Amino acid sequence: MRAVTVTPGVRDSLRLVPDHPEPPTDEGAILVEALAVGICGTDHEIVAGEYGEAPPGTPDLVLGHEALGRVLEDPTGTLQKGDLVAGIVRHPDPVPCPNCAVGEWDMCRNGQYTEHGIKALPGFARDRWRVQPKFAIGLDPVLAPVGMLLEPASVVAKAWDHIERIGGRAEWQPQTVLVTGAGPIGLLAALLAAQRGLSVHVLDLATSGPKPELVAALGATYHSVPVGQLDFDPDVVVECTGAPSVVFDAMCKAGPAGIVCLTGVSSGGRTIDFDAGALNRELVLENNVVFGSVNANRRHWDLAAEALARADQDWLKSLITRRVPVEAYAEAYAAGPEDIKVVLDFQL
C-alpha cells in the first residue's frame, strides 16, 4: 500500500512509498481505509527535519495526524463497516503519569506520550491504518468532506473547555472574544466562540483572500490592525499565531478578569523589548489569567465532533483551500501563500 514517509531529522526526506507494509494488528483491531489527511505546520516542521520521532526499530515515520477514514472491519463491534472515523493522535505514556492514568493524556507530566505521525507512532497518511477502539472517534456522515478538520477542532475544543473551567472561578458572563490569527486553528476557535453566542472578533494580517469572508460568514468582525489599536478589551483572547509581539499584546489587551489562552507555538531565537513590570501589574491588578493549551483528550475529540456536525457544512468546506491527490504529495506539503487547510486526498 502507499504511504507518505520521512526520515525524522533529515531535511527534505519526504517521499511516497508505493509498497509500504500493511498495518499490523497490534496497532488496533479496527481496520480503516484512508480517505484523507489534513496538513498543518507541524507536518512542515517534520518535513524540514526540525521535529519528529520514528517508531522504535525503524528509521522512518509515516506522516499524517489529521485523519479521516472509513471502517473496513471492526471485530469489536465498536463501529460498523462503512462508518466514518478519525484516530486520536496522542496516546498516554506507558508509565503512566497521573494525568495519563485517568485519560487526560493531553496533560502528560513526563513527556513519554506518543503521537501518530509525529512522535513514535506511525501516522495516517497511508492507504490503510488501524486504531484501538478507545482511540477511534466515529463521525456523523455529514462530515465526509471535512472530517479531517476534527483534529484541529479538538485542539480548540480543549481550549474552550479550559477557558470555561477557569472562568468558573468567579461569576463569569463573557461577552466578547478576540481570536488572533485566522489560520485553521483561529477560524475553528472563532466558530466555537460563535456557537457559544459570543461577540467574536478575529485579527489577522491578511486583507485579501478567503479569510475576511470566512470570518464575516460567522457573523464575526475581522480586523487587520495591530492588537493595541483595537478599541475594545475582550473578555477572552484565544491567541493562535505564536508571534511573540502578538502574544505580548494579547496578554495586555484582555479586560478585567480576562482569560488569555495561548495556542500558537513560537519559534525560538526571536526577542522583543517589553515592559515585564507593566505586564505583571496588568495581570495582577485585573485578576487576569494567561495559560497555554495544546493537544486534546477523548472528551475534547467528542466535543469537537459535535461542534463540527452542527456547523454550517459549506463554511467548513471553505476552510479547505486545496485538495491534492496522493500521487502529487510533494505539492501538498509545499505551503502556498493563501492556504488555509490543505488536504492530501487518498480517493482522488
Phi, psi and chi 1 to 4 in degrees:
 res  aa     phi    psi   chi1   chi2   chi3   chi4
   1 MET       -  162.2   67.4  175.4 -175.9      -
   2 ARG   -82.2  145.3  -61.1  168.2  -60.0  174.6
   3 ALA  -151.0  141.0      -      -      -      -
   4 VAL   -96.8  121.4  179.3      -      -      -
   5 THR  -131.1  164.8   72.9      -      -      -
   6 VAL  -138.8  164.2  -64.1      -      -      -
   7 THR  -101.4  107.1  -57.4      -      -      -
   8 PRO   -54.5  138.2  -27.9   37.1      -      -
   9 GLY    86.4   -7.9      -      -      -      -
  10 VAL  -108.8  112.9  178.5      -      -      -
  11 ARG   -63.9  138.9 -175.8  178.1 -179.9   85.9
  12 ASP    58.3   37.9  -61.9  -31.0      -      -
  13 SER   -95.4   10.9   60.6      -      -      -
  14 LEU   -59.9  133.4 -179.9   71.2      -      -
  15 ARG  -157.1  159.8   58.3 -162.6  174.1  -84.5
  16 LEU  -103.9  117.3  178.3   65.1      -      -
  17 VAL   -93.5  116.4  178.0      -      -      -
  18 PRO   -78.6  -20.4   28.0  -33.9      -      -
  19 ASP  -126.3   46.3   55.2   -6.9      -      -
  20 HIS   -68.0  144.5 -165.2  -85.4      -      -
  21 PRO   -61.7  150.5  -21.9   32.4      -      -
  22 GLU   -63.9  152.3  -67.4  -73.9  -23.7      -
  23 PRO   -66.8  130.7   24.4  -34.0      -      -
  24 PRO   -71.1  154.1   25.3  -33.1      -      -
  25 THR   -64.9  -22.0   55.5      -      -      -
  26 ASP   -72.1   -8.3   59.2    6.0      -      -
  27 GLU   -73.4  -26.4  -73.5 -172.9   14.6      -
  28 GLY   159.2  155.9      -      -      -      -
  29 ALA   -76.5  -26.6      -      -      -      -
  30 ILE   -86.9  119.6  -56.9  174.3      -      -
  31 LEU   -95.3  131.2  179.0   63.7      -      -
  32 VAL  -127.0  137.4  179.9      -      -      -
  33 GLU   -89.5  124.4  174.1 -170.2   28.9      -
  34 ALA   -69.3  134.3      -      -      -      -
  35 LEU  -102.7  -46.6  -61.2  179.4      -      -
  36 ALA  -165.5  159.2      -      -      -      -
  37 VAL  -133.1  141.8  -66.3      -      -      -
  38 GLY   -84.5  155.8      -      -      -      -
  39 ILE  -119.0  135.5  -63.5  171.0      -      -
  40 CYS  -134.8 -175.6   76.0      -      -      -
  41 GLY   -61.3  -33.1      -      -      -      -
  42 THR   -61.3  -41.7  -62.1      -      -      -
  43 ASP   -60.6  -42.5  -65.7  -59.3      -      -
  44 HIS   -62.0  -38.6  -67.3  149.2      -      -
  45 GLU   -65.8  -39.1  -68.5  175.4   -4.4      -
  46 ILE   -66.5  -43.8  -65.7  172.3      -      -
  47 VAL   -62.1  -33.8  171.0      -      -      -
  48 ALA   -77.9   -1.9      -      -      -      -
  49 GLY    81.6   13.1      -      -      -      -
  50 GLU   -89.5  -13.5  -60.6  171.3    4.4      -
  51 TYR  -157.9  172.9 -165.8   61.8      -      -
  52 GLY   108.0  149.0      -      -      -      -
  53 GLU  -144.1  125.2  178.6 -177.1  -28.7      -
  54 ALA   -73.8  155.7      -      -      -      -
  55 PRO   -60.8  152.4  -23.0   33.9      -      -
  56 PRO   -55.4  136.7  -24.6   33.6      -      -
  57 GLY    86.2    2.4      -      -      -      -
  58 THR  -138.1  145.8  175.8      -      -      -
  59 PRO   -83.2  -11.1   30.5  -35.5      -      -
  60 ASP  -115.3  155.6  -62.5  -32.4      -      -
  61 LEU  -125.2  125.5  172.8   68.9      -      -
  62 VAL   -74.4  128.3  177.7      -      -      -
  63 LEU   -77.8  176.4  -72.0  177.6      -      -
  64 GLY   102.1  108.1      -      -      -      -
  65 HIS  -123.9   -8.6   58.9  -82.1      -      -
  66 GLU  -100.5   84.0  -60.9 -178.5    1.1      -
  67 ALA   -96.7  150.2      -      -      -      -
  68 LEU  -144.0  127.3  174.3   64.2      -      -
  69 GLY  -145.8  178.2      -      -      -      -
  70 ARG  -127.2  133.3 -166.6  176.4  -59.2  -80.9
  71 VAL   -65.9  128.2  174.3      -      -      -
  72 LEU   -94.1  -40.1  -69.2  174.2      -      -
  73 GLU  -157.8  144.8   60.6 -178.9   45.5      -
  74 ASP  -145.7   92.9  179.8    6.1      -      -
  75 PRO   -66.9  -13.4   23.0  -32.5      -      -
  76 THR   -82.4  -15.1   71.5      -      -      -
  77 GLY    77.9    6.3      -      -      -      -
  78 THR   -64.9  -43.7  -56.1      -      -      -
  79 LEU  -126.9  166.5  -63.9  169.7      -      -
  80 GLN  -107.3  152.9  -59.2  -60.4  -48.4      -
  81 LYS   -56.6  131.9 -177.7  177.3  179.3  178.6
  82 GLY    96.8  -12.5      -      -      -      -
  83 ASP   -66.3  144.5  -75.9   -8.5      -      -
  84 LEU   -75.1  143.7  -69.5  177.0      -      -
  85 VAL  -149.8  147.3   62.7      -      -      -
  86 ALA  -123.2  150.8      -      -      -      -
  87 GLY  -103.1  130.6      -      -      -      -
  88 ILE   -62.7  136.8  -67.9  176.5      -      -
  89 VAL   -77.7  -51.5  175.5      -      -      -
  90 ARG   -90.8  138.5 -178.9  174.0  -71.0 -167.7
  91 HIS  -115.0  149.5  -71.5 -157.5      -      -
  92 PRO   -67.4  156.8   23.4  -33.9      -      -
  93 ASP   -72.5  158.4   68.2   79.0      -      -
  94 PRO   -78.5   -6.8   28.6  -34.6      -      -
  95 VAL   -65.6  -49.6  175.8      -      -      -
  96 PRO   -92.9  167.7   35.2  -33.3      -      -
  97 CYS   -73.1  168.2   77.5      -      -      -
  98 PRO   -56.6  -37.6  -28.1   36.3      -      -
  99 ASN   -72.8  -45.2  -74.7  -30.7      -      -
 100 CYS   -60.8  -32.6  -73.2      -      -      -
 101 ALA   -65.7  -22.5      -      -      -      -
 102 VAL  -113.2   19.6  -64.1      -      -      -
 103 GLY    84.7    7.6      -      -      -      -
 104 GLU  -100.6   54.1  -56.8  -78.7  -14.9      -
 105 TRP   -68.7  -15.1   51.3   72.3      -      -
 106 ASP   -68.5  -16.0   54.8  -49.2      -      -
 107 MET  -110.1   31.5  -55.6  -67.6  -73.8      -
 108 CYS   -52.9  135.2 -178.1      -      -      -
 109 ARG   -93.1  -24.0  -63.6  -71.3  -59.7  -84.0
 110 ASN  -110.6   -0.6   61.5   21.5      -      -
 111 GLY    73.4   12.7      -      -      -      -
 112 GLN   -94.9   14.1  -64.1 -174.9   45.1      -
 113 TYR   -64.6  164.3   59.2   84.3      -      -
 114 THR  -124.4  159.5   54.7      -      -      -
 115 GLU  -143.2  130.4  -66.6  176.0  -41.4      -
 116 HIS   -59.7  127.1  -77.4  -71.4      -      -
 117 GLY    75.2    4.6      -      -      -      -
 118 ILE  -131.8  -54.9  -58.4  173.3      -      -
 119 LYS  -137.2   98.8 -177.3 -175.2  178.5 -171.2
 120 ALA    70.3    6.7      -      -      -      -
 121 LEU  -129.9  136.8  -74.8  178.3      -      -
 122 PRO   -63.3  145.1   22.5  -32.4      -      -
 123 GLY   -85.7 -169.2      -      -      -      -
 124 PHE  -102.5    4.5  -57.4  113.4      -      -
 125 ALA   -85.1   64.8      -      -      -      -
 126 ARG  -151.7  157.1   43.7 -175.5  168.5  157.3
 127 ASP   -58.8  -34.9  -78.2  -45.3      -      -
 128 ARG  -139.4  144.2  -73.8  169.1  -66.1  -78.4
 129 TRP  -144.6  163.7   42.9  -88.1      -      -
 130 ARG  -119.6  156.0  -72.4 -175.5  175.7  -88.0
 131 VAL  -149.7  145.1   63.1      -      -      -
 132 GLN   -75.8  146.8  -59.7  173.1   36.4      -
 133 PRO   -53.4  -38.0  -29.0   36.5      -      -
 134 LYS   -71.1  -13.2   65.1 -179.4  177.3 -179.7
 135 PHE  -110.7   12.5  -62.2  118.8      -      -
 136 ALA  -104.6  127.7      -      -      -      -
 137 ILE  -111.8  111.6  -55.6  -65.7      -      -
 138 GLY   -73.9  142.2      -      -      -      -
 139 LEU  -117.2  148.9  -62.0  179.0      -      -
 140 ASP   -60.4  136.4 -170.6  -54.7      -      -
 141 PRO   -54.7  -25.7  -25.7   34.3      -      -
 142 VAL   -62.4  -20.2   73.2      -      -      -
 143 LEU   -88.9   10.7  -64.4  175.5      -      -
 144 ALA   -52.9  -40.3      -      -      -      -
 145 PRO   -78.2  -17.6  -14.1   30.5      -      -
 146 VAL  -132.7    9.5  -63.6      -      -      -
 147 GLY   -61.8  -20.6      -      -      -      -
 148 MET   -68.4   -9.3   74.6  -65.4  -64.7      -
 149 LEU   -78.1   -4.8  -64.2  174.5      -      -
 150 LEU   -62.9  -39.7 -176.3   59.6      -      -
 151 GLU   -62.4  -52.7 -169.4  -81.9  -23.5      -
 152 PRO   -62.4  -32.5   16.3  -28.7      -      -
 153 ALA   -65.6  -33.2      -      -      -      -
 154 SER   -65.5  -32.6   74.3      -      -      -
 155 VAL   -63.8  -43.9  171.8      -      -      -
 156 VAL   -79.4  -25.5  -64.9      -      -      -
 157 ALA   -62.8  -41.0      -      -      -      -
 158 LYS   -64.0  -44.2  173.3 -170.4  173.6  175.8
 159 ALA   -56.2  -46.5      -      -      -      -
 160 TRP   -68.2  -35.4  -84.3  106.4      -      -
 161 ASP   -58.3  -45.7  176.1   38.4      -      -
 162 HIS   -74.5  -35.4  -74.3 -155.6      -      -
 163 ILE   -57.1  -46.6  -72.3  167.0      -      -
 164 GLU   -69.7  -33.6  -71.0  164.2  -13.0      -
 165 ARG   -64.7  -44.7  -69.4 -172.4 -174.6 -159.0
 166 ILE   -65.3  -41.0  -66.5  168.4      -      -
 167 GLY   -58.6  -27.3      -      -      -      -
 168 GLY   -70.4    0.4      -      -      -      -
 169 ARG   -68.2  -18.2   64.5 -170.7  169.0  145.3
 170 ALA  -150.5 -179.9      -      -      -      -
 171 GLU   -66.8  114.0  178.8   61.2   28.8      -
 172 TRP  -127.5  117.7 -164.6   56.0      -      -
 173 GLN  -132.2   73.1  -62.1  179.6    2.9      -
 174 PRO   -64.6  146.3   27.9  -36.1      -      -
 175 GLN  -121.2  -38.4  -58.0  -65.0  -40.9      -
 176 THR  -123.4  134.5  -53.9      -      -      -
 177 VAL  -124.0  135.4  176.4      -      -      -
 178 LEU  -112.9  125.8  170.9   63.6      -      -
 179 VAL  -110.8  122.7  177.9      -      -      -
 180 THR  -100.7  119.4   52.5      -      -      -
 181 GLY   104.5  127.3      -      -      -      -
 182 ALA  -116.1   39.0      -      -      -      -
 183 GLY   -81.1 -169.0      -      -      -      -
 184 PRO   -57.1  -44.4  -24.9   33.8      -      -
 185 ILE   -64.5  -45.5  -65.4  -68.5      -      -
 186 GLY   -63.2  -44.0      -      -      -      -
 187 LEU   -67.0  -38.1  -70.4  168.1      -      -
 188 LEU   -70.8  -34.1  -70.5  168.1      -      -
 189 ALA   -62.7  -39.9      -      -      -      -
 190 ALA   -66.4  -39.0      -      -      -      -
 191 LEU   -58.4  -48.0  168.0   66.5      -      -
 192 LEU   -67.7  -30.3  -91.9   63.6      -      -
 193 ALA   -67.5  -43.6      -      -      -      -
 194 ALA   -63.4  -37.7      -      -      -      -
 195 GLN   -64.1  -21.1  -71.5 -178.7  -20.9      -
 196 ARG   -88.7    2.4  -74.9  161.6  167.2   76.7
 197 GLY    77.0   20.2      -      -      -      -
 198 LEU   -91.0  159.1  -59.8  171.5      -      -
 199 SER   -80.3  116.7  175.7      -      -      -
 200 VAL  -110.2  133.5 -177.3      -      -      -
 201 HIS  -124.9  134.1  -61.8 -102.2      -      -
 202 VAL  -122.7  131.4  177.8      -      -      -
 203 LEU  -115.8  130.3 -175.7  147.9      -      -
 204 ASP  -155.6  155.3 -166.9  -85.0      -      -
 205 LEU   -73.5  -25.1  -68.4  177.2      -      -
 206 ALA   -65.7  132.5      -      -      -      -
 207 THR  -111.5   -4.9   55.7      -      -      -
 208 SER  -136.5 -177.3   60.0      -      -      -
 209 GLY    84.2 -168.4      -      -      -      -
 210 PRO   -79.0  -18.2   27.7  -34.6      -      -
 211 LYS   -60.9  -49.7  -68.4  179.3  178.7  179.7
 212 PRO   -57.8  -39.0  -26.0   36.5      -      -
 213 GLU   -69.1  -38.1  -68.3 -176.8    3.7      -
 214 LEU   -63.7  -39.4  -75.0  165.0      -      -
 215 VAL   -66.3  -45.6  169.9      -      -      -
 216 ALA   -60.5  -36.0      -      -      -      -
 217 ALA   -65.5  -21.3      -      -      -      -
 218 LEU   -82.9   -5.1  -70.8  174.9      -      -
 219 GLY    79.4   16.5      -      -      -      -
 220 ALA   -99.0  170.4      -      -      -      -
 221 THR  -107.2  133.2  -56.1      -      -      -
 222 TYR  -102.2  136.1 -170.5   85.1      -      -
 223 HIS  -128.6  143.0  -55.6  -90.3      -      -
 224 SER  -130.0   35.6   56.1      -      -      -
 225 VAL  -114.4  163.8  -60.9      -      -      -
 226 PRO   -58.6  152.1  -25.3   35.1      -      -
 227 VAL   -54.7  -41.7  174.7      -      -      -
 228 GLY   -64.2  -17.1      -      -      -      -
 229 GLN   -90.4   -2.8  -66.6 -176.9   19.7      -
 230 LEU   -68.7  143.4  -61.8  175.5      -      -
 231 ASP   -99.0   28.5   60.5   -1.4      -      -
 232 PHE  -147.3  158.3   63.2   94.4      -      -
 233 ASP  -113.8  105.5  -64.5  -31.7      -      -
 234 PRO   -69.4  152.0   26.4  -35.0      -      -
 235 ASP   -75.2  -32.0  -58.8  -55.1      -      -
 236 VAL  -133.0  136.8  176.4      -      -      -
 237 VAL  -121.7  128.1  179.8      -      -      -
 238 VAL  -111.7  109.0 -175.4      -      -      -
 239 GLU   -93.5  119.7 -153.6  -62.6  -56.7      -
 240 CYS  -123.0   11.5  -55.1      -      -      -
 241 THR   -99.1  -36.3   70.7      -      -      -
 242 GLY    75.3    0.7      -      -      -      -
 243 ALA   -72.2  122.3      -      -      -      -
 244 PRO   -52.8  -43.8  -28.6   36.2      -      -
 245 SER   -66.7  -36.7   60.4      -      -      -
 246 VAL   -69.7  -39.7  179.7      -      -      -
 247 VAL   -58.3  -47.9  171.3      -      -      -
 248 PHE   -63.5  -46.4  173.8   71.2      -      -
 249 ASP   -62.5  -37.0  -71.7  -15.3      -      -
 250 ALA   -64.1  -41.0      -      -      -      -
 251 MET   -64.1  -32.7  -69.9 -169.5  -69.4      -
 252 CYS   -81.8  -18.4  -66.8      -      -      -
 253 LYS   -87.4  -23.5 -169.4   59.4  178.4  173.3
 254 ALA   -59.7  145.0      -      -      -      -
 255 GLY   -75.5  179.4      -      -      -      -
 256 PRO   -56.4  137.5  -24.9   34.3      -      -
 257 ALA    59.0   25.9      -      -      -      -
 258 GLY   -78.1  162.2      -      -      -      -
 259 ILE  -125.8  128.8  -61.0  172.1      -      -
 260 VAL  -117.0  118.9  179.1      -      -      -
 261 CYS  -106.2  122.1  174.9      -      -      -
 262 LEU   -97.6  115.4  -53.5  179.4      -      -
 263 THR  -113.1  -19.0   68.3      -      -      -
 264 GLY   -78.0  144.1      -      -      -      -
 265 VAL  -106.4  119.6  179.4      -      -      -
 266 SER   -79.0  144.7  -57.2      -      -      -
 267 SER   -83.3  148.2   58.4      -      -      -
 268 GLY   -76.7  171.5      -      -      -      -
 269 GLY    91.2    0.1      -      -      -      -
 270 ARG  -117.3  135.9  -70.9 -177.7  -67.7  173.6
 271 THR  -123.9  152.2   60.5      -      -      -
 272 ILE  -133.8  152.7   59.5  172.0      -      -
 273 ASP   -86.2  127.9  -67.8  -32.7      -      -
 274 PHE  -150.6  159.2   71.4   94.7      -      -
 275 ASP   -89.7   94.8 -172.0  -21.7      -      -
 276 ALA   -63.5  -34.1      -      -      -      -
 277 GLY   -65.4  -39.8      -      -      -      -
 278 ALA   -66.0  -39.5      -      -      -      -
 279 LEU   -63.6  -44.7  176.0   59.7      -      -
 280 ASN   -59.0  -44.6  170.5  -97.0      -      -
 281 ARG   -61.9  -42.7 -179.5  179.1  179.0   85.4
 282 GLU   -61.6  -47.9 -174.4   87.7    4.8      -
 283 LEU   -66.0  -42.4  -64.6  177.0      -      -
 284 VAL   -70.8  -50.3  172.2      -      -      -
 285 LEU   -71.2  -21.0  -65.4 -175.5      -      -
 286 GLU  -105.8    7.9  -65.0 -161.2  -11.4      -
 287 ASN    55.9   37.4  -71.5  -64.9      -      -
 288 ASN   -84.5  157.7  -73.7   -2.1      -      -
 289 VAL  -126.5  134.2  172.5      -      -      -
 290 VAL  -121.8  127.2  178.4      -      -      -
 291 PHE  -143.0  158.0   75.5   99.3      -      -
 292 GLY  -102.3  151.2      -      -      -      -
 293 SER  -144.1  134.0 -179.9      -      -      -
 294 VAL  -149.3  150.0   69.1      -      -      -
 295 ASN    63.5 -169.0 -149.1  -89.3      -      -
 296 ALA  -165.2  154.1      -      -      -      -
 297 ASN  -104.9 -176.5   62.2   47.5      -      -
 298 ARG   -60.1  -37.7 -179.8  167.2 -173.3  120.0
 299 ARG   -57.0  -40.9 -178.5  177.3   71.5 -102.8
 300 HIS   -72.1  -35.9  -54.5  126.7      -      -
 301 TRP   -62.6  -41.4  -77.7   77.1      -      -
 302 ASP   -64.5  -42.0  -71.5  -24.8      -      -
 303 LEU   -62.9  -40.4  -71.0  170.3      -      -
 304 ALA   -65.5  -40.3      -      -      -      -
 305 ALA   -61.9  -40.2      -      -      -      -
 306 GLU   -65.8  -42.3  -65.8  169.9    5.8      -
 307 ALA   -64.2  -42.9      -      -      -      -
 308 LEU   -66.9  -38.0  -68.2 -174.7      -      -
 309 ALA   -65.3  -29.8      -      -      -      -
 310 ARG   -97.3    2.5   66.1  174.1 -177.7  -91.3
 311 ALA   -80.0  165.1      -      -      -      -
 312 ASP   -68.0  114.7 -178.2  -39.6      -      -
 313 GLN   -67.8  -32.2  -62.9  -57.0  -56.9      -
 314 ASP   -66.2  -36.5  -72.7  -25.3      -      -
 315 TRP   -64.3  -44.8 -174.3   86.2      -      -
 316 LEU   -60.8  -42.2  -69.5  176.0      -      -
 317 LYS   -60.8  -31.6  -68.0  173.8 -172.5  175.5
 318 SER   -69.8  -18.0  -63.3      -      -      -
 319 LEU   -69.8  -23.6  -61.8 -173.9      -      -
 320 ILE   -88.6  104.7  -58.9  171.8      -      -
 321 THR   -90.1  -19.5   44.8      -      -      -
 322 ARG  -148.1  135.5  -73.9 -166.1  -69.3  141.3
 323 ARG  -117.0  121.8  -69.9 -178.5 -179.8  -90.4
 324 VAL  -121.4  130.9 -178.6      -      -      -
 325 PRO   -67.5  155.4   23.2  -32.1      -      -
 326 VAL   -56.6  -37.6  174.3      -      -      -
 327 GLU   -60.7  -24.5  -71.7   73.1   18.7      -
 328 ALA  -102.9   36.8      -      -      -      -
 329 TYR   -54.5  -38.1   68.2   97.4      -      -
 330 ALA   -62.2  -37.3      -      -      -      -
 331 GLU   -64.6  -37.8  177.0 -174.0  -23.2      -
 332 ALA   -64.9  -37.2      -      -      -      -
 333 TYR   -88.8    4.2  -73.9   89.7      -      -
 334 ALA   -96.0  115.7      -      -      -      -
 335 ALA   -67.6  135.6      -      -      -      -
 336 GLY  -103.4  157.3      -      -      -      -
 337 PRO   -65.2  -27.6   23.2  -33.7      -      -
 338 GLU  -114.2   18.0  -68.0 -166.4   -6.8      -
 339 ASP   -67.1  138.3  -75.8  -19.4      -      -
 340 ILE  -107.3  -66.7  -64.5  177.6      -      -
 341 LYS  -129.9  124.1  176.1   56.4   62.9 -178.8
 342 VAL  -102.7  136.9  177.2      -      -      -
 343 VAL  -120.5  130.8  169.2      -      -      -
 344 LEU   -90.4  114.6 -172.6   66.2      -      -
 345 ASP  -103.1  121.0 -160.6  -43.9      -      -
 346 PHE   -85.1   -6.0  -80.9   77.0      -      -
 347 GLN  -108.2   -7.5  -58.4  -60.3  -50.4      -
 348 LEU   -74.0      -  -73.0  177.7      -      -
